[in-house]
Amino acid sequence: MRLHPATQILIWCVLLTVMQFISPDALLVAGSCILTFAFMVSRHKLVQLLSRTRWIMFSLFLIYGYTTIGTPVLERLGDLSPSLEGLADGGLQLMRLVAALAGLALLLDRLHRQALMSGLYCLFAPLSCFGLSRERLAVRLALTLYYAEAGMLRGSSWQDSLRSLTAPNGEAAENRTMELTLHSFSWWDKWLLAAMVILLWQVVR
């Protein structure tokens, strides 16, 4: 079963939104399932993404631990100790981030650059009503994601990643003509999109 690129992007966006509204228990189950599936299907890309964001996740965990008022983990440290409630909230946010990265690993592993642009092109169709060029938006966003991912996965440290993102790129500097391959929506796409809409409605209402 080959899903339309726009369907795959929308499924990822809906899952990210749903993660913000479900209960902690449901988040733990859903996040664990997504992480396990991504590890089985897109292990290499998942490990790369997690490795490059490990310090961000660690910082997020500490920020919640030290900025949320609650019971200190170590009473004798007083204000220097993180709170139990903060660490719990940080763990939930960490699970959301890991689940998002796992879904992103699956998405990027299945969609090459042309497919990604094709999916974004379809999703940006309503913007044409406002006089915006969905072709330019799709190409620019897809290239931004592509080079951001390449810069993140290529460097040996976060400094190298930043340098690779800001360094001149010969391919990006040249004027090139890109051809978009448009795909048709199958019945599987329509059923899945309907299911995503229903799921989103049930969660956020």
One Martini backbone bead per residue (centre of mass of N, CA, C, O) as a GRO file, in nm:
protein
  205
    1MET     BB    1   0.091   0.040   0.028
    2ARG     BB    2   0.063   0.366  -0.126
    3LEU     BB    3   0.083   0.672  -0.008
    4HIS     BB    4   0.022   0.981  -0.007
    5PRO     BB    5   0.220   1.236   0.083
    6ALA     BB    6  -0.003   1.411   0.215
    7THR     BB    7  -0.106   1.191   0.404
    8GLN     BB    8   0.157   1.148   0.566
    9ILE     BB    9   0.182   1.438   0.670
   10LEU     BB   10  -0.097   1.453   0.811
   11ILE     BB   11  -0.058   1.223   1.008
   12TRP     BB   12   0.174   1.355   1.159
   13CYS     BB   13   0.021   1.614   1.244
   14VAL     BB   14  -0.207   1.474   1.399
   15LEU     BB   15  -0.031   1.324   1.605
   16LEU     BB   16   0.088   1.578   1.730
   17THR     BB   17  -0.183   1.691   1.828
   18VAL     BB   18  -0.285   1.451   1.997
   19MET     BB   19  -0.044   1.450   2.206
   20GLN     BB   20  -0.157   1.723   2.352
   21PHE     BB   21  -0.448   1.575   2.469
   22ILE     BB   22  -0.375   1.330   2.596
   23SER     BB   23  -0.313   1.123   2.827
   24PRO     BB   24  -0.045   1.000   2.988
   25ASP     BB   25  -0.109   0.700   2.937
   26ALA     BB   26  -0.167   0.727   2.632
   27LEU     BB   27   0.106   0.854   2.563
   28LEU     BB   28   0.282   0.615   2.647
   29VAL     BB   29   0.161   0.410   2.451
   30ALA     BB   30   0.183   0.566   2.182
   31GLY     BB   31   0.484   0.639   2.198
   32SER     BB   32   0.590   0.346   2.215
   33CYS     BB   33   0.476   0.248   1.945
   34ILE     BB   34   0.615   0.454   1.759
   35LEU     BB   35   0.905   0.394   1.851
   36THR     BB   36   0.909   0.093   1.780
   37PHE     BB   37   0.837   0.118   1.481
   38ALA     BB   38   1.072   0.307   1.402
   39PHE     BB   39   1.298   0.110   1.492
   40MET     BB   40   1.217  -0.115   1.285
   41VAL     BB   41   1.206   0.069   1.011
   42SER     BB   42   1.394   0.356   1.107
   43ARG     BB   43   1.661   0.332   1.278
   44HIS     BB   44   1.884   0.514   1.163
   45LYS     BB   45   1.726   0.787   1.163
   46LEU     BB   46   1.639   0.784   1.457
   47VAL     BB   47   1.919   0.780   1.589
   48GLN     BB   48   2.013   1.045   1.464
   49LEU     BB   49   1.795   1.234   1.579
   50LEU     BB   50   1.840   1.165   1.880
   51SER     BB   51   2.140   1.241   1.889
   52ARG     BB   52   2.098   1.552   1.794
   53THR     BB   53   1.870   1.598   2.050
   54ARG     BB   54   1.975   1.527   2.341
   55TRP     BB   55   2.029   1.815   2.464
   56ILE     BB   56   1.747   1.923   2.433
   57MET     BB   57   1.608   1.708   2.609
   58PHE     BB   58   1.774   1.757   2.864
   59SER     BB   59   1.700   2.057   2.895
   60LEU     BB   60   1.395   2.021   2.912
   61PHE     BB   61   1.394   1.849   3.168
   62LEU     BB   62   1.533   2.064   3.353
   63ILE     BB   63   1.345   2.303   3.317
   64TYR     BB   64   1.099   2.166   3.442
   65GLY     BB   65   1.233   2.083   3.713
   66TYR     BB   66   1.317   2.403   3.794
   67THR     BB   67   1.026   2.567   3.714
   68THR     BB   68   0.855   2.377   3.889
   69ILE     BB   69   0.642   2.375   4.138
   70GLY     BB   70   0.732   2.166   4.431
   71THR     BB   71   0.863   1.875   4.522
   72PRO     BB   72   1.155   1.795   4.623
   73VAL     BB   73   1.378   1.551   4.563
   74LEU     BB   74   1.590   1.712   4.755
   75GLU     BB   75   1.556   1.855   5.054
   76ARG     BB   76   1.855   1.957   5.126
   77LEU     BB   77   1.865   2.155   4.861
   78GLY     BB   78   1.601   2.279   4.793
   79ASP     BB   79   1.611   2.507   4.536
   80LEU     BB   80   1.835   2.310   4.391
   81SER     BB   81   1.598   2.124   4.346
   82PRO     BB   82   1.407   1.941   4.176
   83SER     BB   83   1.088   1.862   4.091
   84LEU     BB   84   0.859   1.619   4.063
   85GLU     BB   85   0.657   1.768   3.879
   86GLY     BB   86   0.867   1.864   3.670
   87LEU     BB   87   0.970   1.583   3.584
   88ALA     BB   88   0.696   1.484   3.490
   89ASP     BB   89   0.649   1.701   3.274
   90GLY     BB   90   0.915   1.652   3.123
   91GLY     BB   91   0.850   1.358   3.044
   92LEU     BB   92   0.608   1.425   2.865
   93GLN     BB   93   0.755   1.613   2.667
   94LEU     BB   94   0.963   1.401   2.587
   95MET     BB   95   0.762   1.202   2.462
   96ARG     BB   96   0.657   1.392   2.244
   97LEU     BB   97   0.930   1.438   2.105
   98VAL     BB   98   1.000   1.143   2.042
   99ALA     BB   99   0.744   1.085   1.876
  100ALA     BB  100   0.798   1.302   1.663
  101LEU     BB  101   1.074   1.187   1.568
  102ALA     BB  102   0.968   0.911   1.487
  103GLY     BB  103   0.771   1.016   1.272
  104LEU     BB  104   0.987   1.167   1.108
  105ALA     BB  105   1.157   0.923   1.035
  106LEU     BB  106   0.935   0.783   0.872
  107LEU     BB  107   0.883   1.010   0.671
  108LEU     BB  108   1.180   1.054   0.558
  109ASP     BB  109   1.213   0.748   0.472
  110ARG     BB  110   0.964   0.760   0.253
  111LEU     BB  111   1.040   1.062   0.164
  112HIS     BB  112   1.148   1.225  -0.079
  113ARG     BB  113   1.187   1.530  -0.204
  114GLN     BB  114   0.967   1.515  -0.425
  115ALA     BB  115   0.741   1.400  -0.243
  116LEU     BB  116   0.740   1.631  -0.040
  117MET     BB  117   0.663   1.853  -0.242
  118SER     BB  118   0.401   1.722  -0.340
  119GLY     BB  119   0.255   1.722  -0.068
  120LEU     BB  120   0.275   2.031  -0.013
  121TYR     BB  121   0.131   2.122  -0.268
  122CYS     BB  122  -0.146   2.002  -0.187
  123LEU     BB  123  -0.174   2.144   0.098
  124PHE     BB  124  -0.147   2.448  -0.044
  125ALA     BB  125  -0.404   2.498  -0.218
  126PRO     BB  126  -0.573   2.714  -0.044
  127LEU     BB  127  -0.363   2.957  -0.094
  128SER     BB  128  -0.462   3.045  -0.380
  129CYS     BB  129  -0.704   3.223  -0.272
  130PHE     BB  130  -0.466   3.444  -0.160
  131GLY     BB  131  -0.231   3.466  -0.391
  132LEU     BB  132  -0.047   3.225  -0.342
  133SER     BB  133   0.241   3.032  -0.400
  134ARG     BB  134   0.261   2.691  -0.374
  135GLU     BB  135   0.520   2.625  -0.521
  136ARG     BB  136   0.719   2.798  -0.354
  137LEU     BB  137   0.645   2.693  -0.075
  138ALA     BB  138   0.707   2.394  -0.120
  139VAL     BB  139   1.003   2.420  -0.208
  140ARG     BB  140   1.115   2.581   0.034
  141LEU     BB  141   1.029   2.388   0.261
  142ALA     BB  142   1.161   2.130   0.154
  143LEU     BB  143   1.452   2.245   0.143
  144THR     BB  144   1.472   2.318   0.438
  145LEU     BB  145   1.433   2.032   0.549
  146TYR     BB  146   1.660   1.897   0.393
  147TYR     BB  147   1.905   2.077   0.491
  148ALA     BB  148   1.854   2.045   0.792
  149GLU     BB  149   1.891   1.740   0.797
  150ALA     BB  150   2.172   1.732   0.669
  151GLY     BB  151   2.308   1.912   0.885
  152MET     BB  152   2.237   1.732   1.133
  153LEU     BB  153   2.367   1.448   1.012
  154ARG     BB  154   2.670   1.543   0.933
  155GLY     BB  155   2.777   1.635   1.185
  156SER     BB  156   2.976   1.593   1.492
  157SER     BB  157   2.832   1.859   1.590
  158TRP     BB  158   2.659   2.142   1.662
  159GLN     BB  159   2.863   2.324   1.522
  160ASP     BB  160   2.867   2.172   1.251
  161SER     BB  161   2.565   2.202   1.192
  162LEU     BB  162   2.563   2.512   1.174
  163ARG     BB  163   2.778   2.538   0.951
  164SER     BB  164   2.623   2.364   0.736
  165LEU     BB  165   2.372   2.560   0.723
  166THR     BB  166   2.551   2.838   0.654
  167ALA     BB  167   2.681   2.727   0.426
  168PRO     BB  168   2.749   2.726   0.113
  169ASN     BB  169   2.544   2.597  -0.158
  170GLY     BB  170   2.566   2.498  -0.474
  171GLU     BB  171   2.282   2.384  -0.531
  172ALA     BB  172   2.120   2.631  -0.407
  173ALA     BB  173   2.258   2.861  -0.586
  174GLU     BB  174   2.138   2.743  -0.819
  175ASN     BB  175   1.953   2.745  -1.107
  176ARG     BB  176   1.664   2.539  -1.101
  177THR     BB  177   1.465   2.284  -1.236
  178MET     BB  178   1.160   2.161  -1.109
  179GLU     BB  179   0.986   1.849  -1.084
  180LEU     BB  180   0.653   1.762  -1.029
  181THR     BB  181   0.496   1.477  -0.888
  182LEU     BB  182   0.173   1.385  -0.919
  183HIS     BB  183  -0.069   1.242  -0.711
  184SER     BB  184  -0.316   1.016  -0.643
  185PHE     BB  185  -0.597   0.942  -0.468
  186SER     BB  186  -0.688   0.690  -0.280
  187TRP     BB  187  -0.891   0.507  -0.082
  188TRP     BB  188  -0.690   0.493   0.149
  189ASP     BB  189  -0.656   0.797   0.179
  190LYS     BB  190  -0.952   0.870   0.238
  191TRP     BB  191  -0.988   0.691   0.490
  192LEU     BB  192  -0.752   0.807   0.657
  193LEU     BB  193  -0.843   1.103   0.656
  194ALA     BB  194  -1.113   1.050   0.794
  195ALA     BB  195  -0.989   0.923   1.051
  196MET     BB  196  -0.821   1.173   1.135
  197VAL     BB  197  -1.057   1.368   1.169
  198ILE     BB  198  -1.207   1.205   1.385
  199LEU     BB  199  -0.977   1.191   1.590
  200LEU     BB  200  -0.937   1.495   1.624
  201TRP     BB  201  -1.226   1.556   1.716
  202GLN     BB  202  -1.232   1.368   1.971
  203VAL     BB  203  -0.984   1.505   2.121
  204VAL     BB  204  -1.046   1.840   2.097
  205ARG     BB  205  -1.359   1.872   2.199
   0.00000   0.00000   0.00000
